[in-house]
Amino acid sequence: GSVEGRRCECLTKLLDKYLTEEINKNCLIKLNDFDDFSLDYYDKIPNGKISTYDGMKMIYEYCRNYVDNFSNDSPSLFFIGQTGLGKTFLSSCIAKALIEKNVNVVFGSVIDFIRKVENEHFRQESGNTLEILVNADIVILDDLGSEFMNTFTESVIYEIINSRINQQKPTIISTNLTLPQLGDKYNDRIVSRLTGCFKPIGFFGSDIRQKKRLENLE
């Protein structure tokens, strides 16, 4: 358990895994399998150079390859697009597949993590969520932009993103905001890192959730 008075690497990894599992237990987002992702909801009619079907097929295959070839050198990803296009679903597929490969994954919504960090910071709860978010093998943050912005929130988001970039740890972030909206909501330091250090992946098409609701009414 310890070497020369210090916690050994194996014990540290085991404790980190336990802490991330505890955080993930409180995640309200369902984990999904890649095989459950359906391209049937995307239009095959070309809109410009490519159809939404072909575009989303490429994104789907990229996400599967991302998991298959995941390492500490994997790029950070920035999923951008309107609501209901599959960003959260594919994020959850990546999270589940990596967890099954024993990767130390933290997955959840930005607003839930911010709330937890805030409660711990002001001593309403115990824990060290911010440290876990900074040090996990990969962090997958859903729905950036849904959180209430203030000085504390901004500092936490910057700390997570900047610290993980400095440690060269991959991060996946999804947002419904456009690039101009990101510039209006966040300071230049955050926007610069999101646009300069993450691989942007643009989702497009029509709201799948609405299509599924209409199917259920038929």
Disulfide bonds with the S-S distance in Angstrom:
none
